[in-house]
Amino acid sequence: MARTIERAGFRADTAKDGENGWDALRNAAYDLVITDNEMPGLTGLKLIERIRSVSIEPPCILISGNPTEVDSILIERVGPCAFLAKPFLPAVLIETVYGLLLHGDIIEP
C-alpha cells in the first residue's frame, strides 16, 4: 500500500504494528492515517480510538479482511473514518485517499 500511495504522489510512512504507529503519530503530524484492523497488540480500531482520545484529528482509513467484525457503529465512534474491505483495488485506495484529503468525503461500510 505504501508504494501505491507514493506512486500517487504522496509520502508514506509505515509502522510494523499499532504500537509503532501510535509512537509515530505522537512524534509527527500526519494528514491521514491508514491502518489495518488486524494487527498484533493494538488493532486498527483501537489505534484510531486512541488517536481520537487525545484529540488528534487526521482522517483515517480502516482496512479489514473481516468486515463483519467492524460495524458502522464502531466506525461512527472513531470518525472521521473511511472503511475498506479487503481485497480492494489500488485505485479504490487512492480514490478514498483523495476523497478524504481533498473533499473530506467519508465512505461508509
Summary of the structure (lengths in Angstrom):
residues: 109
radius of gyration: 12.7
end to end distance: 19.8
largest distance: 33.1
contacts: 306
relative contact order: 0.17
helix: 45%
strand: 13%
